[in-house]
Amino acid sequence: MGAYSEAYLGDVVENQGKLFDFVAQSYPDSDTEDFINTYMKSKTRKSIDNAMAYVNTMDAKNCGNTFQTQKNIS
């Protein structure tokens, strides 16, 4: 078994996909690829990598809001 359970990793993939879809649909004039690259370096993503499950269980809109408030690159 790796550092994270398969279920947790599956949730991460599913929830990030929902977040990226939410951003693409909500901000059609924005560069989604740029958002993804910035997000992957963010404190929000680092929280998920550190298994802070409360971040991973947020819906796409709340996760996006958290990202906006924690946008500082870690």
Secondary structure, 3 states (H helix, E strand, C coil): CCCCCHHHHHHHHHHHHHHHHHHHHHCCCCCHHHHHHHHHCEHHHHHHHCCCHHHHCCCHHHHHHHHHHCCCEC
